[in-house]
């Protein structure tokens, strides 16, 4: 069994910046409420040399523009309804 990649930070690892950014956008597509203290950007880690999410600092420009898009606003509304369905 190959060892799972790990970092002392305990965070999820991404091979490239592009991959980390895509995952960050997916996060907001699927369960994203930008008002909670969620991840805002990605960074290259000096410990493991992979990429991680960070909730510090400013939103990545791509994430920021997604969060102001009509697609995101619609999904936010849809997610509210989806969370209500969980009660049934
Ligand atoms: Zn790391």
PDB file of the backbone (N, CA, C, O) and the ligand in Angstrom, with CONECT records:
HET     ZN  A 101       1
ATOM      1  N   UNK A   1       0.847  -1.214   0.000  1.00  0.00           N
ATOM      2  CA  UNK A   1       0.000   0.000   0.000  1.00  0.00           C
ATOM      3  C   UNK A   1       0.874   1.252   0.000  1.00  0.00           C
ATOM      4  O   UNK A   1       1.709   1.430   0.887  1.00  0.00           O
ATOM      5  N   UNK A   2       0.685   2.102  -0.976  1.00  0.00           N
ATOM      6  CA  UNK A   2       1.439   3.367  -0.945  1.00  0.00           C
ATOM      7  C   UNK A   2       0.934   4.248   0.197  1.00  0.00           C
ATOM      8  O   UNK A   2      -0.260   4.268   0.498  1.00  0.00           O
ATOM      9  N   UNK A   3       1.842   4.964   0.816  1.00  0.00           N
ATOM     10  CA  UNK A   3       1.438   5.830   1.918  1.00  0.00           C
ATOM     11  C   UNK A   3       0.653   7.030   1.399  1.00  0.00           C
ATOM     12  O   UNK A   3       1.001   7.624   0.379  1.00  0.00           O
ATOM     13  N   UNK A   4      -0.406   7.371   2.117  1.00  0.00           N
ATOM     14  CA  UNK A   4      -1.172   8.544   1.742  1.00  0.00           C
ATOM     15  C   UNK A   4      -0.323   9.788   1.972  1.00  0.00           C
ATOM     16  O   UNK A   4       0.410   9.896   2.955  1.00  0.00           O
ATOM     17  N   UNK A   5      -0.445  10.723   1.034  1.00  0.00           N
ATOM     18  CA  UNK A   5       0.301  11.969   1.191  1.00  0.00           C
ATOM     19  C   UNK A   5      -0.250  12.735   2.385  1.00  0.00           C
ATOM     20  O   UNK A   5      -1.462  12.834   2.579  1.00  0.00           O
ATOM     21  N   UNK A   6       0.650  13.263   3.163  1.00  0.00           N
ATOM     22  CA  UNK A   6       0.236  13.997   4.363  1.00  0.00           C
ATOM     23  C   UNK A   6       1.069  15.249   4.547  1.00  0.00           C
ATOM     24  O   UNK A   6       2.182  15.365   4.036  1.00  0.00           O
ATOM     25  N   UNK A   7       0.500  16.180   5.290  1.00  0.00           N
ATOM     26  CA  UNK A   7       1.225  17.398   5.635  1.00  0.00           C
ATOM     27  C   UNK A   7       1.058  17.661   7.122  1.00  0.00           C
ATOM     28  O   UNK A   7       0.025  17.330   7.704  1.00  0.00           O
ATOM     29  N   UNK A   8       2.068  18.252   7.736  1.00  0.00           N
ATOM     30  CA  UNK A   8       1.973  18.572   9.164  1.00  0.00           C
ATOM     31  C   UNK A   8       0.783  19.491   9.462  1.00  0.00           C
ATOM     32  O   UNK A   8       0.282  19.515  10.586  1.00  0.00           O
ATOM     33  N   UNK A   9       0.337  20.241   8.460  1.00  0.00           N
ATOM     34  CA  UNK A   9      -0.792  21.147   8.664  1.00  0.00           C
ATOM     35  C   UNK A   9      -2.102  20.374   8.836  1.00  0.00           C
ATOM     36  O   UNK A   9      -3.084  20.904   9.356  1.00  0.00           O
ATOM     37  N   UNK A  10      -2.102  19.101   8.386  1.00  0.00           N
ATOM     38  CA  UNK A  10      -3.313  18.289   8.451  1.00  0.00           C
ATOM     39  C   UNK A  10      -4.331  18.662   7.379  1.00  0.00           C
ATOM     40  O   UNK A  10      -5.445  18.139   7.373  1.00  0.00           O
ATOM     41  N   UNK A  11      -3.956  19.558   6.478  1.00  0.00           N
ATOM     42  CA  UNK A  11      -4.875  20.011   5.439  1.00  0.00           C
ATOM     43  C   UNK A  11      -4.875  19.079   4.246  1.00  0.00           C
ATOM     44  O   UNK A  11      -3.988  18.243   4.068  1.00  0.00           O
ATOM     45  N   UNK A  12      -5.921  19.259   3.425  1.00  0.00           N
ATOM     46  CA  UNK A  12      -6.004  18.536   2.154  1.00  0.00           C
ATOM     47  C   UNK A  12      -4.882  18.985   1.232  1.00  0.00           C
ATOM     48  O   UNK A  12      -4.518  20.160   1.211  1.00  0.00           O
ATOM     49  N   UNK A  13      -4.336  18.039   0.469  1.00  0.00           N
ATOM     50  CA  UNK A  13      -3.245  18.362  -0.456  1.00  0.00           C
ATOM     51  C   UNK A  13      -3.734  18.415  -1.893  1.00  0.00           C
ATOM     52  O   UNK A  13      -4.540  17.586  -2.317  1.00  0.00           O
ATOM     53  N   UNK A  14      -3.241  19.395  -2.639  1.00  0.00           N
ATOM     54  CA  UNK A  14      -3.495  19.463  -4.071  1.00  0.00           C
ATOM     55  C   UNK A  14      -2.160  19.545  -4.794  1.00  0.00           C
ATOM     56  O   UNK A  14      -1.239  20.232  -4.351  1.00  0.00           O
ATOM     57  N   UNK A  15      -2.068  18.828  -5.923  1.00  0.00           N
ATOM     58  CA  UNK A  15      -0.807  18.761  -6.667  1.00  0.00           C
ATOM     59  C   UNK A  15      -0.413  20.097  -7.282  1.00  0.00           C
ATOM     60  O   UNK A  15       0.762  20.463  -7.310  1.00  0.00           O
ATOM     61  N   UNK A  16      -1.418  20.819  -7.773  1.00  0.00           N
ATOM     62  CA  UNK A  16      -1.107  22.076  -8.467  1.00  0.00           C
ATOM     63  C   UNK A  16      -2.030  23.186  -7.989  1.00  0.00           C
ATOM     64  O   UNK A  16      -3.061  22.935  -7.366  1.00  0.00           O
ATOM     65  N   UNK A  17      -1.641  24.412  -8.292  1.00  0.00           N
ATOM     66  CA  UNK A  17      -2.465  25.562  -7.937  1.00  0.00           C
ATOM     67  C   UNK A  17      -3.812  25.498  -8.656  1.00  0.00           C
ATOM     68  O   UNK A  17      -4.854  25.791  -8.070  1.00  0.00           O
ATOM     69  N   UNK A  18      -3.777  25.110  -9.935  1.00  0.00           N
ATOM     70  CA  UNK A  18      -5.003  25.061 -10.727  1.00  0.00           C
ATOM     71  C   UNK A  18      -6.002  24.084 -10.124  1.00  0.00           C
ATOM     72  O   UNK A  18      -7.203  24.349 -10.085  1.00  0.00           O
ATOM     73  N   UNK A  19      -5.489  22.949  -9.654  1.00  0.00           N
ATOM     74  CA  UNK A  19      -6.334  21.920  -9.053  1.00  0.00           C
ATOM     75  C   UNK A  19      -6.934  22.418  -7.741  1.00  0.00           C
ATOM     76  O   UNK A  19      -8.116  22.208  -7.471  1.00  0.00           O
ATOM     77  N   UNK A  20      -6.118  23.073  -6.936  1.00  0.00           N
ATOM     78  CA  UNK A  20      -6.581  23.602  -5.658  1.00  0.00           C
ATOM     79  C   UNK A  20      -7.664  24.657  -5.870  1.00  0.00           C
ATOM     80  O   UNK A  20      -8.656  24.710  -5.143  1.00  0.00           O
ATOM     81  N   UNK A  21      -7.449  25.494  -6.884  1.00  0.00           N
ATOM     82  CA  UNK A  21      -8.401  26.560  -7.177  1.00  0.00           C
ATOM     83  C   UNK A  21      -9.722  25.993  -7.684  1.00  0.00           C
ATOM     84  O   UNK A  21     -10.794  26.480  -7.325  1.00  0.00           O
ATOM     85  N   UNK A  22      -9.638  24.972  -8.511  1.00  0.00           N
ATOM     86  CA  UNK A  22     -10.839  24.324  -9.026  1.00  0.00           C
ATOM     87  C   UNK A  22     -11.631  23.719  -7.869  1.00  0.00           C
ATOM     88  O   UNK A  22     -12.856  23.827  -7.824  1.00  0.00           O
ATOM     89  N   UNK A  23     -10.927  23.085  -6.940  1.00  0.00           N
ATOM     90  CA  UNK A  23     -11.576  22.481  -5.783  1.00  0.00           C
ATOM     91  C   UNK A  23     -12.223  23.544  -4.899  1.00  0.00           C
ATOM     92  O   UNK A  23     -13.286  23.321  -4.320  1.00  0.00           O
ATOM     93  N   UNK A  24     -11.575  24.691  -4.806  1.00  0.00           N
ATOM     94  CA  UNK A  24     -12.116  25.792  -4.004  1.00  0.00           C
ATOM     95  C   UNK A  24     -13.413  26.327  -4.626  1.00  0.00           C
ATOM     96  O   UNK A  24     -14.376  26.630  -3.921  1.00  0.00           O
ATOM     97  N   UNK A  25     -13.417  26.435  -5.957  1.00  0.00           N
ATOM     98  CA  UNK A  25     -14.630  26.871  -6.650  1.00  0.00           C
ATOM     99  C   UNK A  25     -15.740  25.832  -6.481  1.00  0.00           C
ATOM    100  O   UNK A  25     -16.905  26.188  -6.307  1.00  0.00           O
ATOM    101  N   UNK A  26     -15.380  24.559  -6.532  1.00  0.00           N
ATOM    102  CA  UNK A  26     -16.356  23.483  -6.327  1.00  0.00           C
ATOM    103  C   UNK A  26     -16.959  23.546  -4.932  1.00  0.00           C
ATOM    104  O   UNK A  26     -18.146  23.283  -4.735  1.00  0.00           O
ATOM    105  N   UNK A  27     -16.112  23.903  -3.966  1.00  0.00           N
ATOM    106  CA  UNK A  27     -16.578  24.037  -2.581  1.00  0.00           C
ATOM    107  C   UNK A  27     -17.730  25.031  -2.512  1.00  0.00           C
ATOM    108  O   UNK A  27     -18.748  24.770  -1.871  1.00  0.00           O
ATOM    109  N   UNK A  28     -17.562  26.186  -3.186  1.00  0.00           N
ATOM    110  CA  UNK A  28     -18.618  27.198  -3.146  1.00  0.00           C
ATOM    111  C   UNK A  28     -19.793  26.837  -4.037  1.00  0.00           C
ATOM    112  O   UNK A  28     -20.918  27.271  -3.787  1.00  0.00           O
ATOM    113  N   UNK A  29     -19.547  26.049  -5.071  1.00  0.00           N
ATOM    114  CA  UNK A  29     -20.661  25.587  -5.902  1.00  0.00           C
ATOM    115  C   UNK A  29     -21.553  24.639  -5.121  1.00  0.00           C
ATOM    116  O   UNK A  29     -22.775  24.676  -5.258  1.00  0.00           O
ATOM    117  N   UNK A  30     -20.941  23.784  -4.294  1.00  0.00           N
ATOM    118  CA  UNK A  30     -21.701  22.718  -3.663  1.00  0.00           C
ATOM    119  C   UNK A  30     -22.257  23.055  -2.298  1.00  0.00           C
ATOM    120  O   UNK A  30     -23.400  22.714  -1.992  1.00  0.00           O
ATOM    121  N   UNK A  31     -21.466  23.720  -1.474  1.00  0.00           N
ATOM    122  CA  UNK A  31     -22.010  24.032  -0.149  1.00  0.00           C
ATOM    123  C   UNK A  31     -21.615  25.422   0.299  1.00  0.00           C
ATOM    124  O   UNK A  31     -21.482  25.715   1.488  1.00  0.00           O
ATOM    125  N   UNK A  32     -21.435  26.259  -0.694  1.00  0.00           N
ATOM    126  CA  UNK A  32     -20.808  27.524  -0.400  1.00  0.00           C
ATOM    127  C   UNK A  32     -21.690  28.611   0.135  1.00  0.00           C
ATOM    128  O   UNK A  32     -22.595  29.083  -0.552  1.00  0.00           O
ATOM    129  N   UNK A  33     -21.432  29.015   1.368  1.00  0.00           N
ATOM    130  CA  UNK A  33     -21.954  30.272   1.831  1.00  0.00           C
ATOM    131  C   UNK A  33     -20.735  31.128   2.136  1.00  0.00           C
ATOM    132  O   UNK A  33     -19.995  30.850   3.079  1.00  0.00           O
ATOM    133  N   UNK A  34     -20.526  32.168   1.339  1.00  0.00           N
ATOM    134  CA  UNK A  34     -19.316  32.978   1.481  1.00  0.00           C
ATOM    135  C   UNK A  34     -19.302  33.757   2.787  1.00  0.00           C
ATOM    136  O   UNK A  34     -18.271  34.311   3.170  1.00  0.00           O
ATOM    137  N   UNK A  35     -20.454  33.804   3.479  1.00  0.00           N
ATOM    138  CA  UNK A  35     -20.508  34.565   4.731  1.00  0.00           C
ATOM    139  C   UNK A  35     -19.894  33.804   5.907  1.00  0.00           C
ATOM    140  O   UNK A  35     -19.495  34.410   6.901  1.00  0.00           O
ATOM    141  N   UNK A  36     -19.821  32.493   5.794  1.00  0.00           N
ATOM    142  CA  UNK A  36     -19.162  31.736   6.850  1.00  0.00           C
ATOM    143  C   UNK A  36     -17.654  31.881   6.674  1.00  0.00           C
ATOM    144  O   UNK A  36     -17.181  32.257   5.602  1.00  0.00           O
ATOM    145  N   UNK A  37     -16.922  31.589   7.708  1.00  0.00           N
ATOM    146  CA  UNK A  37     -15.472  31.754   7.645  1.00  0.00           C
ATOM    147  C   UNK A  37     -14.832  30.558   6.946  1.00  0.00           C
ATOM    148  O   UNK A  37     -14.123  29.765   7.565  1.00  0.00           O
ATOM    149  N   UNK A  38     -15.097  30.445   5.645  1.00  0.00           N
ATOM    150  CA  UNK A  38     -14.598  29.322   4.865  1.00  0.00           C
ATOM    151  C   UNK A  38     -13.286  29.654   4.194  1.00  0.00           C
ATOM    152  O   UNK A  38     -12.718  30.723   4.418  1.00  0.00           O
ATOM    153  N   UNK A  39     -12.795  28.729   3.358  1.00  0.00           N
ATOM    154  CA  UNK A  39     -11.554  28.978   2.627  1.00  0.00           C
ATOM    155  C   UNK A  39     -11.718  30.133   1.650  1.00  0.00           C
ATOM    156  O   UNK A  39     -12.777  30.291   1.042  1.00  0.00           O
ATOM    157  N   UNK A  40     -10.685  30.928   1.501  1.00  0.00           N
ATOM    158  CA  UNK A  40     -10.754  32.091   0.620  1.00  0.00           C
ATOM    159  C   UNK A  40      -9.777  32.005  -0.542  1.00  0.00           C
ATOM    160  O   UNK A  40      -9.995  32.588  -1.604  1.00  0.00           O
ATOM    161  N   UNK A  41      -8.701  31.268  -0.319  1.00  0.00           N
ATOM    162  CA  UNK A  41      -7.648  31.282  -1.317  1.00  0.00           C
ATOM    163  C   UNK A  41      -6.869  29.965  -1.216  1.00  0.00           C
ATOM    164  O   UNK A  41      -7.155  29.125  -0.362  1.00  0.00           O
ATOM    165  N   UNK A  42      -5.884  29.802  -2.100  1.00  0.00           N
ATOM    166  CA  UNK A  42      -5.017  28.624  -2.058  1.00  0.00           C
ATOM    167  C   UNK A  42      -3.578  29.112  -1.897  1.00  0.00           C
ATOM    168  O   UNK A  42      -3.250  30.233  -2.285  1.00  0.00           O
ATOM    169  N   UNK A  43      -2.734  28.275  -1.331  1.00  0.00           N
ATOM    170  CA  UNK A  43      -1.331  28.681  -1.192  1.00  0.00           C
ATOM    171  C   UNK A  43      -0.406  27.482  -1.317  1.00  0.00           C
ATOM    172  O   UNK A  43      -0.791  26.342  -1.058  1.00  0.00           O
ATOM    173  N   UNK A  44       0.821  27.768  -1.721  1.00  0.00           N
ATOM    174  CA  UNK A  44       1.836  26.736  -1.857  1.00  0.00           C
ATOM    175  C   UNK A  44       2.492  26.543  -0.504  1.00  0.00           C
ATOM    176  O   UNK A  44       2.979  27.497   0.103  1.00  0.00           O
ATOM    177  N   UNK A  45       2.504  25.303  -0.034  1.00  0.00           N
ATOM    178  CA  UNK A  45       2.960  25.013   1.325  1.00  0.00           C
ATOM    179  C   UNK A  45       4.469  24.749   1.358  1.00  0.00           C
ATOM    180  O   UNK A  45       4.994  23.965   0.568  1.00  0.00           O
ATOM    181  N   UNK A  46       5.143  25.414   2.279  1.00  0.00           N
ATOM    182  CA  UNK A  46       6.575  25.223   2.427  1.00  0.00           C
ATOM    183  C   UNK A  46       6.934  23.920   3.118  1.00  0.00           C
ATOM    184  O   UNK A  46       8.076  23.469   3.036  1.00  0.00           O
ATOM    185  N   UNK A  47       5.955  23.302   3.808  1.00  0.00           N
ATOM    186  CA  UNK A  47       6.207  22.067   4.541  1.00  0.00           C
ATOM    187  C   UNK A  47       6.157  20.843   3.635  1.00  0.00           C
ATOM    188  O   UNK A  47       7.029  19.976   3.696  1.00  0.00           O
ATOM    189  N   UNK A  48       5.121  20.782   2.790  1.00  0.00           N
ATOM    190  CA  UNK A  48       4.912  19.571   1.990  1.00  0.00           C
ATOM    191  C   UNK A  48       5.085  19.819   0.492  1.00  0.00           C
ATOM    192  O   UNK A  48       5.078  18.870  -0.291  1.00  0.00           O
ATOM    193  N   UNK A  49       5.238  21.079   0.083  1.00  0.00           N
ATOM    194  CA  UNK A  49       5.399  21.447  -1.323  1.00  0.00           C
ATOM    195  C   UNK A  49       4.166  21.177  -2.176  1.00  0.00           C
ATOM    196  O   UNK A  49       4.239  21.193  -3.405  1.00  0.00           O
ATOM    197  N   UNK A  50       3.012  20.924  -1.511  1.00  0.00           N
ATOM    198  CA  UNK A  50       1.744  20.841  -2.235  1.00  0.00           C
ATOM    199  C   UNK A  50       0.959  22.121  -1.976  1.00  0.00           C
ATOM    200  O   UNK A  50       1.446  23.056  -1.340  1.00  0.00           O
ATOM    201  N   UNK A  51      -0.270  22.138  -2.486  1.00  0.00           N
ATOM    202  CA  UNK A  51      -1.130  23.313  -2.328  1.00  0.00           C
ATOM    203  C   UNK A  51      -2.242  23.031  -1.336  1.00  0.00           C
ATOM    204  O   UNK A  51      -2.756  21.915  -1.273  1.00  0.00           O
ATOM    205  N   UNK A  52      -2.614  24.042  -0.560  1.00  0.00           N
ATOM    206  CA  UNK A  52      -3.703  23.921   0.419  1.00  0.00           C
ATOM    207  C   UNK A  52      -4.674  25.092   0.272  1.00  0.00           C
ATOM    208  O   UNK A  52      -4.386  26.085  -0.398  1.00  0.00           O
ATOM    209  N   UNK A  53      -5.856  24.942   0.932  1.00  0.00           N
ATOM    210  CA  UNK A  53      -6.794  26.056   1.084  1.00  0.00           C
ATOM    211  C   UNK A  53      -6.346  26.907   2.277  1.00  0.00           C
ATOM    212  O   UNK A  53      -5.699  26.415   3.202  1.00  0.00           O
ATOM    213  N   UNK A  54      -6.696  28.163   2.235  1.00  0.00           N
ATOM    214  CA  UNK A  54      -6.521  28.992   3.427  1.00  0.00           C
ATOM    215  C   UNK A  54      -7.735  29.896   3.605  1.00  0.00           C
ATOM    216  O   UNK A  54      -8.326  30.356   2.629  1.00  0.00           O
ATOM    217  N   UNK A  55      -8.095  30.143   4.847  1.00  0.00           N
ATOM    218  CA  UNK A  55      -9.217  31.051   5.122  1.00  0.00           C
ATOM    219  C   UNK A  55      -8.713  32.447   5.470  1.00  0.00           C
ATOM    220  O   UNK A  55      -9.491  33.351   5.776  1.00  0.00           O
ATOM    221  N   UNK A  56      -7.384  32.601   5.415  1.00  0.00           N
ATOM    222  CA  UNK A  56      -6.798  33.910   5.735  1.00  0.00           C
ATOM    223  C   UNK A  56      -6.714  34.789   4.493  1.00  0.00           C
ATOM    224  O   UNK A  56      -6.648  34.301   3.364  1.00  0.00           O
ATOM    225  N   UNK A  57      -6.717  36.085   4.729  1.00  0.00           N
ATOM    226  CA  UNK A  57      -6.498  37.042   3.642  1.00  0.00           C
ATOM    227  C   UNK A  57      -7.728  37.283   2.793  1.00  0.00           C
ATOM    228  O   UNK A  57      -8.861  37.134   3.252  1.00  0.00           O
ATOM    229  N   UNK A  58      -7.489  37.657   1.555  1.00  0.00           N
ATOM    230  CA  UNK A  58      -8.549  38.030   0.625  1.00  0.00           C
ATOM    231  C   UNK A  58      -8.968  36.828  -0.215  1.00  0.00           C
ATOM    232  O   UNK A  58      -8.228  35.853  -0.348  1.00  0.00           O
ATOM    233  N   UNK A  59     -10.180  36.920  -0.782  1.00  0.00           N
ATOM    234  CA  UNK A  59     -10.616  35.899  -1.721  1.00  0.00           C
ATOM    235  C   UNK A  59      -9.735  35.931  -2.964  1.00  0.00           C
ATOM    236  O   UNK A  59      -9.321  37.001  -3.411  1.00  0.00           O
ATOM    237  N   UNK A  60      -9.452  34.759  -3.518  1.00  0.00           N
ATOM    238  CA  UNK A  60      -8.782  34.682  -4.812  1.00  0.00           C
ATOM    239  C   UNK A  60      -9.675  35.385  -5.848  1.00  0.00           C
ATOM    240  O   UNK A  60     -10.895  35.227  -5.806  1.00  0.00           O
ATOM    241  N   UNK A  61      -9.091  36.154  -6.772  1.00  0.00           N
ATOM    242  CA  UNK A  61      -9.909  36.895  -7.760  1.00  0.00           C
ATOM    243  C   UNK A  61     -10.922  36.016  -8.504  1.00  0.00           C
ATOM    244  O   UNK A  61     -12.043  36.455  -8.762  1.00  0.00           O
ATOM    245  N   UNK A  62     -10.545  34.796  -8.847  1.00  0.00           N
ATOM    246  CA  UNK A  62     -11.466  33.897  -9.551  1.00  0.00           C
ATOM    247  C   UNK A  62     -12.644  33.509  -8.666  1.00  0.00           C
ATOM    248  O   UNK A  62     -13.778  33.398  -9.131  1.00  0.00           O
ATOM    249  N   UNK A  63     -12.356  33.306  -7.381  1.00  0.00           N
ATOM    250  CA  UNK A  63     -13.413  32.936  -6.433  1.00  0.00           C
ATOM    251  C   UNK A  63     -14.327  34.143  -6.220  1.00  0.00           C
ATOM    252  O   UNK A  63     -15.551  34.020  -6.190  1.00  0.00           O
ATOM    253  N   UNK A  64     -13.705  35.296  -6.076  1.00  0.00           N
ATOM    254  CA  UNK A  64     -14.450  36.537  -5.866  1.00  0.00           C
ATOM    255  C   UNK A  64     -15.419  36.778  -7.015  1.00  0.00           C
ATOM    256  O   UNK A  64     -16.577  37.127  -6.789  1.00  0.00           O
ATOM    257  N   UNK A  65     -14.954  36.594  -8.240  1.00  0.00           N
ATOM    258  CA  UNK A  65     -15.834  36.852  -9.380  1.00  0.00           C
ATOM    259  C   UNK A  65     -16.927  35.785  -9.459  1.00  0.00           C
ATOM    260  O   UNK A  65     -18.048  36.077  -9.875  1.00  0.00           O
ATOM    261  N   UNK A  66     -16.606  34.541  -9.059  1.00  0.00           N
ATOM    262  CA  UNK A  66     -17.649  33.513  -9.028  1.00  0.00           C
ATOM    263  C   UNK A  66     -18.719  33.847  -7.991  1.00  0.00           C
ATOM    264  O   UNK A  66     -19.911  33.671  -8.240  1.00  0.00           O
ATOM    265  N   UNK A  67     -18.282  34.331  -6.824  1.00  0.00           N
ATOM    266  CA  UNK A  67     -19.214  34.636  -5.737  1.00  0.00           C
ATOM    267  C   UNK A  67     -20.162  35.787  -6.084  1.00  0.00           C
ATOM    268  O   UNK A  67     -21.234  35.915  -5.492  1.00  0.00           O
ATOM    269  N   UNK A  68     -19.760  36.624  -7.047  1.00  0.00           N
ATOM    270  CA  UNK A  68     -20.643  37.722  -7.431  1.00  0.00           C
ATOM    271  C   UNK A  68     -21.448  37.385  -8.685  1.00  0.00           C
ATOM    272  O   UNK A  68     -22.171  38.234  -9.205  1.00  0.00           O
ATOM    273  N   UNK A  69     -21.325  36.149  -9.171  1.00  0.00           N
ATOM    274  CA  UNK A  69     -22.033  35.763 -10.389  1.00  0.00           C
ATOM    275  C   UNK A  69     -23.481  35.362 -10.101  1.00  0.00           C
ATOM    276  O   UNK A  69     -23.826  34.991  -8.979  1.00  0.00           O
ATOM    277  N   UNK A  70     -24.305  35.443 -11.118  1.00  0.00           N
ATOM    278  CA  UNK A  70     -25.706  35.039 -11.003  1.00  0.00           C
ATOM    279  C   UNK A  70     -25.807  33.549 -10.709  1.00  0.00           C
ATOM    280  O   UNK A  70     -26.709  33.116  -9.991  1.00  0.00           O
ATOM    281  N   UNK A  71     -24.892  32.770 -11.256  1.00  0.00           N
ATOM    282  CA  UNK A  71     -24.885  31.325 -11.037  1.00  0.00           C
ATOM    283  C   UNK A  71     -24.747  31.012  -9.546  1.00  0.00           C
ATOM    284  O   UNK A  71     -25.438  30.142  -9.015  1.00  0.00           O
ATOM    285  N   UNK A  72     -23.860  31.723  -8.894  1.00  0.00           N
ATOM    286  CA  UNK A  72     -23.652  31.487  -7.469  1.00  0.00           C
ATOM    287  C   UNK A  72     -24.877  31.901  -6.652  1.00  0.00           C
ATOM    288  O   UNK A  72     -25.285  31.192  -5.731  1.00  0.00           O
ATOM    289  N   UNK A  73     -25.458  33.049  -6.993  1.00  0.00           N
ATOM    290  CA  UNK A  73     -26.642  33.523  -6.266  1.00  0.00           C
ATOM    291  C   UNK A  73     -27.788  32.518  -6.371  1.00  0.00           C
ATOM    292  O   UNK A  73     -28.524  32.284  -5.413  1.00  0.00           O
ATOM    293  N   UNK A  74     -27.916  31.934  -7.555  1.00  0.00           N
ATOM    294  CA  UNK A  74     -28.969  30.940  -7.763  1.00  0.00           C
ATOM    295  C   UNK A  74     -28.706  29.681  -6.945  1.00  0.00           C
ATOM    296  O   UNK A  74     -29.616  29.109  -6.345  1.00  0.00           O
ATOM    297  N   UNK A  75     -27.443  29.262  -6.936  1.00  0.00           N
ATOM    298  CA  UNK A  75     -27.086  28.064  -6.185  1.00  0.00           C
ATOM    299  C   UNK A  75     -27.270  28.257  -4.682  1.00  0.00           C
ATOM    300  O   UNK A  75     -27.665  27.331  -3.973  1.00  0.00           O
ATOM    301  N   UNK A  76     -26.984  29.455  -4.208  1.00  0.00           N
ATOM    302  CA  UNK A  76     -27.183  29.752  -2.784  1.00  0.00           C
ATOM    303  C   UNK A  76     -28.636  29.520  -2.407  1.00  0.00           C
ATOM    304  O   UNK A  76     -28.930  28.913  -1.377  1.00  0.00           O
ATOM    305  N   UNK A  77     -29.543  30.007  -3.247  1.00  0.00           N
ATOM    306  CA  UNK A  77     -30.971  29.831  -3.005  1.00  0.00           C
ATOM    307  C   UNK A  77     -31.336  28.355  -3.050  1.00  0.00           C
ATOM    308  O   UNK A  77     -32.081  27.860  -2.204  1.00  0.00           O
ATOM    309  N   UNK A  78     -30.796  27.649  -4.060  1.00  0.00           N
ATOM    310  CA  UNK A  78     -31.083  26.227  -4.202  1.00  0.00           C
ATOM    311  C   UNK A  78     -30.568  25.456  -2.991  1.00  0.00           C
ATOM    312  O   UNK A  78     -31.244  24.557  -2.492  1.00  0.00           O
ATOM    313  N   UNK A  79     -29.372  25.806  -2.517  1.00  0.00           N
ATOM    314  CA  UNK A  79     -28.787  25.100  -1.374  1.00  0.00           C
ATOM    315  C   UNK A  79     -29.620  25.289  -0.110  1.00  0.00           C
ATOM    316  O   UNK A  79     -29.701  24.391   0.728  1.00  0.00           O
ATOM    317  N   UNK A  80     -30.237  26.462   0.020  1.00  0.00           N
ATOM    318  CA  UNK A  80     -31.116  26.705   1.168  1.00  0.00           C
ATOM    319  C   UNK A  80     -32.270  25.716   1.174  1.00  0.00           C
ATOM    320  O   UNK A  80     -32.634  25.167   2.213  1.00  0.00           O
ATOM    321  N   UNK A  81     -32.842  25.498  -0.017  1.00  0.00           N
ATOM    322  CA  UNK A  81     -33.938  24.552  -0.126  1.00  0.00           C
ATOM    323  C   UNK A  81     -33.460  23.124   0.094  1.00  0.00           C
ATOM    324  O   UNK A  81     -34.127  22.328   0.754  1.00  0.00           O
ATOM    325  N   UNK A  82     -32.310  22.813  -0.460  1.00  0.00           N
ATOM    326  CA  UNK A  82     -31.773  21.457  -0.295  1.00  0.00           C
ATOM    327  C   UNK A  82     -31.551  21.154   1.179  1.00  0.00           C
ATOM    328  O   UNK A  82     -31.816  20.040   1.631  1.00  0.00           O
ATOM    329  N   UNK A  83     -31.061  22.151   1.941  1.00  0.00           N
ATOM    330  CA  UNK A  83     -30.823  21.905   3.361  1.00  0.00           C
ATOM    331  C   UNK A  83     -32.141  21.667   4.101  1.00  0.00           C
ATOM    332  O   UNK A  83     -32.170  20.958   5.107  1.00  0.00           O
ATOM    333  N   UNK A  84     -33.219  22.254   3.608  1.00  0.00           N
ATOM    334  CA  UNK A  84     -34.537  22.017   4.222  1.00  0.00           C
ATOM    335  C   UNK A  84     -35.024  20.590   3.973  1.00  0.00           C
ATOM    336  O   UNK A  84     -35.711  20.005   4.810  1.00  0.00           O
ATOM    337  N   UNK A  85     -34.665  20.042   2.824  1.00  0.00           N
ATOM    338  CA  UNK A  85     -35.100  18.680   2.499  1.00  0.00           C
ATOM    339  C   UNK A  85     -34.531  17.648   3.456  1.00  0.00           C
ATOM    340  O   UNK A  85     -35.099  16.573   3.649  1.00  0.00           O
ATOM    341  N   UNK A  86     -33.385  17.999   4.058  1.00  0.00           N
ATOM    342  CA  UNK A  86     -32.728  17.041   4.957  1.00  0.00           C
ATOM    343  C   UNK A  86     -33.582  16.740   6.185  1.00  0.00           C
ATOM    344  O   UNK A  86     -33.371  15.727   6.853  1.00  0.00           O
ATOM    345  N   UNK A  87     -34.544  17.611   6.485  1.00  0.00           N
ATOM    346  CA  UNK A  87     -35.394  17.390   7.651  1.00  0.00           C
ATOM    347  C   UNK A  87     -36.403  16.265   7.431  1.00  0.00           C
ATOM    348  O   UNK A  87     -36.965  15.746   8.395  1.00  0.00           O
ATOM    349  N   UNK A  88     -36.638  15.884   6.182  1.00  0.00           N
ATOM    350  CA  UNK A  88     -37.656  14.879   5.903  1.00  0.00           C
ATOM    351  C   UNK A  88     -37.106  13.463   5.996  1.00  0.00           C
ATOM    352  O   UNK A  88     -37.843  12.499   5.787  1.00  0.00           O
TER     353      UNK A  88
HETATM  354 ZN    ZN A 101       1.559  21.343   3.422  1.00  0.00          ZN
END
